[in-house]
């Protein structure tokens, strides 16, 4: 079965035919809080507020629930090292949706300097739900915020706060989230979009985090330069020549499926057909090539760690001064 057909089954699982994920003892569990803002008028999402999203409240609510489930499956599957070719491999991450909170009103905003439209007020949202209790008492590591964009508000795809600072895909303003004794990351989703765009938020957070830990090993060696045939990043697959180049038909010799820091792995002649020209399939495929559990790789004589620890236990990794190689 091809990689794409495996992923198709992942997001549309046929009964009794798809092997469910099992979780090893050393999996990192990520307790997650889901918050949704639905501005409603006469039981309809108010397009005058969202800018581009309308429809019945029930329809959009069902969409967010279904997409949340798809995001969980994609992220867990993505944490399986070489999962597309190793049926015995297991995920490094397990997402646990602890609770959901819903508000039938617009997102709170504020006039942040330098922005042409109001910025989402993350402090107001987090204070309203008493984020300190969720993070410090309930162990929440991620908040998935469902809202809208539509050119009427600004948002950050990911935003972090905690004792080790803000390492995220934002302007890294140290004051735009309550800073607590434990790290948490807020992902702002758009219910006018689907699972691919939501997962992309996480890909950019992974990139920001690993680039912070070791820019040379991650960005120079793993990602590489466009056209170099290394592993690429969210917007640029190995054969990419421009942003969002997921459907580029040109072939390239790349070691993405046998990546080593020194470039000694076997190269394959591939193009966008490897991920069916599909952005979500590309994201999961890219994640499954990140050095994960039992990767057996080394760099300059030092074994590579499981890079998922920086997503699954950021505070623990930082407190132990962990790196991408031991």
For each residue, the residues with C-beta under 8 A, 3 or more apart:
1: 5 6
2: 5 6
3: 6 7 84 85 274 275 281 285
4: 7 8 275 276 278 281
5: 1 2 8 9
6: 1 2 3 9 10 84
7: 3 4 10 11 77 276 280 281 284 285
8: 4 5 11 12
9: 5 6 12 13 14 17 18
10: 6 7 13 18 73 74 77 284
11: 7 8 70 73 74 195 280
12: 8 9
13: 9 10 17 18
14: 9 17 18
15:
16:
17: 9 13 14
18: 9 10 13 14
19: 87
20:
21: 76 77 90 91
22: 90
23: 27 90 91 94
24: 27 90 293
25:
26: 92 293
27: 23 24 90 91 92 93 94 312
28: 92 93 94 308 309 311 312 313
29: 93 94 95 96 312
30: 93 94 95 96 141 142 311 312
31: 96 98 138 139 140 141 142
32: 95 96 97 98 140 141 142 143 144
33: 98 99 100 101 129 134 140 142 143 144
34: 68 97 99 100 101 143 144 146
35: 100 101 102 103 125 129 143 144 145 146
36: 61 64 100 101 102 103 145 146 147 191
37: 103 105 106 107 145 146 147 148
38: 45 57 60 61 102 103 104 105
39: 45 46 49 50 104 105 106 107 148
40: 43 44 45 46 57 104 105
41: 44 46 48
42:
43: 40 56 57 58
44: 40 41 54 55 56 57
45: 38 39 40 50 53 54 55 56 57 60
46: 39 40 41 49 50 54 106
47: 50 51 52 53 54
48: 41
49: 39 46 106 148 152
50: 39 45 46 47 53 54 148 150 152 192
51: 47 148 149 150 151 152 153
52: 47 148 149 150 151 192
53: 45 47 50 60 148 150 190 191 192
54: 44 45 46 47 50
55: 44 45 59 60
56: 43 44 45 59 60
57: 38 40 43 44 45 60 61 104
58: 43 61 62
59: 55 56 62 63
60: 38 45 53 55 56 57 63 64 191
61: 36 38 57 58 64 65 102
62: 58 59 65 66
63: 59 60 66 67 191
64: 36 60 61 67 68 146 189 191
65: 61 62 68 69
66: 62 63 69 70
67: 63 64 70 71 189 191 194 195 198
68: 34 64 65 71 72 97 144 146
69: 65 66 72 73
70: 11 66 67 73 74 194 195
71: 67 68 74 75 144 195 198 199 202
72: 68 69 75 76 95 97
73: 10 11 69 70 76 77
74: 10 11 70 71 77 78 195 199 280 283 284
75: 71 72 78 79 93 95 199 202 287
76: 21 72 73 79 80 91 93 94 95
77: 7 10 21 73 74 80 83 91 284 288
78: 74 75 199 283 284 286 287 288
79: 75 76 91 92 93 287 288 292 308 311
80: 76 77 83 86 89 90 91 92 288 292
81: 86 89 92 288 290 291 292 293 294 295
82: 85 86 89 257 288 289 292
83: 77 80 86 89 91 288
84: 3 6 285 288
85: 3 82 257
86: 80 81 82 83 89
87: 19
88:
89: 80 81 82 83 86 292 293
90: 21 22 23 24 27 80 293
91: 21 23 27 76 77 79 80 83 94
92: 26 27 28 79 80 81 292 293 306 308 309 312
93: 27 28 29 30 75 76 79 308 311 312
94: 23 27 28 29 30 76 91
95: 29 30 32 72 75 76 142
96: 29 30 31 32
97: 32 34 68 72 100
98: 31 32 33 134 138 140
99: 33 34
100: 33 34 35 36 97
101: 33 34 35 36 129
102: 35 36 38 61
103: 35 36 37 38
104: 38 39 40 57
105: 37 38 39 40
106: 37 39 46 49 109
107: 37 39 120 121 125 147 148 153
108: 120 121 124 125
109: 106 118 119 120 121 153
110: 118 119 121 124
111: 115 118 119
112: 115 118 119 154
113:
114:
115: 111 112 118 119 154
116: 154
117: 151 152 153 154
118: 109 110 111 112 115 152 153 154
119: 109 110 111 112 115 153 154 155
120: 107 108 109 125 147 153 154 155 156 188
121: 107 108 109 110 124 125
122: 125 126 156 159 176 177 186
123: 126 127 175 176 177 178
124: 108 110 121 127 128
125: 35 107 108 120 121 122 128 129 145
126: 122 123 129 131 143 177 178 186
127: 123 124 130 131 178
128: 124 125
129: 33 35 101 125 126 134
130: 127 133 134
131: 126 127 134 135 140 143 178 180 184
132: 135 136 137 178 180
133: 130 136 137 138
134: 33 98 129 130 131 137 138 140 143
135: 131 132 138 139 140 141 180 182 184
136: 132 133 180 181 182
137: 132 133 134
138: 31 98 133 134 135
139: 31 135
140: 31 32 33 98 131 134 135 143 184
141: 30 31 32 135 182 183 184 185 314
142: 30 31 32 33 95 184 185 186 187
143: 32 33 34 35 126 131 134 140 184 185 186 187
144: 32 33 34 35 68 71 187 189 198
145: 35 36 37 125 186 187 188 189
146: 34 35 36 37 64 68 189 191
147: 36 37 107 120 153 155 188 189 190 191
148: 37 39 49 50 51 52 53 107 152 153 190 191 192
149: 51 52 152 153 155 190 192
150: 50 51 52 53 153 192
151: 51 52 117
152: 49 50 51 117 118 148 149
153: 51 107 109 117 118 119 120 147 148 149 150
154: 112 115 116 117 118 119 120
155: 119 120 147 149 188 190
156: 120 122 159 168 169 170 171 186 188
157: 169 170 187 188 200 201 204 205
158: 168 169 170 185 186 187 188 201 202 204 205 208
159: 122 156 166 168 170 176 177 185 186 188
160: 165 166 167 168 170 177 183 184 185 186 205
161: 166 174 177 178 179 180 183 184
162: 165 179 180 181 182 183 184 314 315
163: 179 181 182 183 315
164: 167 183 314 315 318
165: 160 162 172 174
166: 159 160 161 170 172 173 174 177
167: 160 164 172 208 209 212
168: 156 158 159 160 172 185 205 208
169: 156 157 158 201 204 205 207 208
170: 156 157 158 159 160 166 173 176
171: 156
172: 165 166 167 168
173: 166 170 176
174: 161 165 166 179
175: 123
176: 122 123 159 170 173
177: 122 123 126 159 160 161 166 186
178: 123 126 127 131 132 161
179: 161 162 163 174
180: 131 132 135 136 161 162 184
181: 136 162 163
182: 135 136 141 162 163 315
183: 141 160 161 162 163 164 314 315
184: 131 135 140 141 142 143 160 161 162 180
185: 141 142 143 158 159 160 168 205
186: 122 126 142 143 145 156 158 159 160 177
187: 142 143 144 145 157 158 198 201 202 205
188: 120 145 147 155 156 157 158 159 201
189: 64 67 144 145 146 147 193 197 198 201
190: 53 147 148 149 155 193 197 198
191: 36 53 60 63 64 67 146 147 148
192: 50 52 53 148 149 150
193: 189 190 196 197 198
194: 67 70 197 198 280
195: 11 67 70 71 74 198 199 280
196: 193 199 200 278 279 280 283
197: 189 190 193 194 200 201
198: 67 71 144 187 189 190 193 194 195 201 202
199: 71 74 75 78 195 196 202 203 280 283 284
200: 157 196 197 203 204 234 279 283
201: 157 158 169 187 188 189 197 198 204 205
202: 71 75 158 187 198 199 205 206
203: 199 200 206 207 233 234 283 286 287
204: 157 158 169 200 201 207 208 234
205: 157 158 160 168 169 185 187 201 202 208 209 311
206: 202 203 209 210 287 290 311
207: 169 203 204 210 211 218 223 233 234
208: 158 167 168 169 204 205 211 212
209: 167 205 206 212 213 310 311 314
210: 206 207 213 214 218 219 222 290 307 310 324
211: 207 208 214 215 218 219
212: 167 208 209 215
213: 209 210 218 310 323 324
214: 210 211 217 218 323 324 325
215: 211 212 218 219 220
216: 219 220 221
217: 214 220 221 222 261 299 324 325
218: 207 210 211 213 214 215 221 222 223 324
219: 210 211 215 216 222 223
220: 215 216 217 223 224
221: 216 217 218 224 230 261 299
222: 210 217 218 219 230 231 259 261 290
223: 207 218 219 220 230 231 232 233
224: 220 221 228 229 230 231 232 238
225: 228 230
226: 232 236 240 241
227: 239 241 252
228: 224 225
229: 224 238 252 253 254 255 267
230: 221 222 223 224 225 238 254 255 256 259 263
231: 222 223 224 238 254 255 256 259 286 289
232: 223 224 226 236 237 238 240 256 286
233: 203 207 223 236 286
234: 200 203 204 207 283 286
235: 240 243 244 245
236: 226 232 233 240 242 243 245
237: 232 240 245 246 248 272 275 282 286
238: 224 229 230 231 232 252 254 256 270
239: 227 245 248 250 251 252 254 270 271 272
240: 226 232 235 236 237 245 246 248
241: 226 227 245 248 250
242: 236 245
243: 235 236
244: 235 279
245: 235 236 237 239 240 241 242 248
246: 237 240 272 275 277 278 279 282
247: 272 277
248: 237 239 240 241 245 271 272
249: 271 272 273
250: 239 241 271
251: 239 269 270 271
252: 227 229 238 239 269 270 271
253: 229 267 268 269
254: 229 230 231 238 239 257 267 268 270
255: 229 230 231 258 259 260 263 265 266 267 268
256: 230 231 232 238 259 268 270 286 289
257: 82 85 254 265 266 268 289
258: 255 265 266 267 268
259: 222 230 231 255 256 265 289 291 297
260: 255 263 264 265 297
261: 217 221 222 297 298 299 300 304
262: 299
263: 230 255 260
264: 260
265: 255 257 258 259 260
266: 255 257 258
267: 229 253 254 255 258
268: 253 254 255 256 257 258
269: 251 252 253
270: 238 239 251 252 254 256 273 274
271: 239 248 249 250 251 252 274
272: 237 239 246 247 248 249 275 276 277
273: 249 270 276 277
274: 3 270 271 285
275: 3 4 237 246 272 278 281 282 285
276: 4 7 272 273 281
277: 246 247 272 273
278: 4 196 246 275 281 282
279: 196 200 244 246 282 283
280: 7 11 74 194 195 196 199 283 284
281: 3 4 7 275 276 278 284 285
282: 237 246 275 278 279 285 286
283: 74 78 196 199 200 203 234 279 280 286 287
284: 7 10 74 77 78 199 280 281 287 288
285: 3 7 84 274 275 281 282 288 289
286: 78 203 231 232 233 234 237 256 282 283 289 290
287: 75 78 79 203 206 283 284 290
288: 77 78 79 80 81 82 83 84 284 285 292
289: 82 231 256 257 259 285 286
290: 81 206 210 222 286 287 307 308
291: 81 259 295 297 304 305 306 307 324
292: 79 80 81 82 89 92 288 295 306 307 308
293: 24 26 81 89 90 92 306 308
294: 81
295: 81 291 292 304 306
296:
297: 259 260 261 291 303 304
298: 261 301 302 303 304 325
299: 217 221 261 262 302 304 324 325
300: 261 325
301: 298
302: 298 299 325 326
303: 297 298 325 326
304: 261 291 295 297 298 299 307 324 325 326
305: 291 309 322 323 324 325 326
306: 92 291 292 293 295 309
307: 210 290 291 292 304 310 324
308: 28 79 92 93 290 292 293 311 312
309: 28 92 305 306 312 313 316 317 322
310: 209 210 213 307 313 314 317 322
311: 28 30 79 93 205 206 209 308 314
312: 27 28 29 30 92 93 308 309
313: 28 309 310 316 317
314: 141 162 164 183 209 310 311 317 318
315: 162 163 164 182 183 318 319
316: 309 313 319 320
317: 309 310 313 314 320 322
318: 164 314 315 321 322
319: 315 316
320: 316 317
321: 318
322: 305 309 310 317 318
323: 213 214 305 326
324: 210 213 214 217 218 291 299 304 305 307
325: 214 217 298 299 300 302 303 304 305
326: 302 303 304 305 323
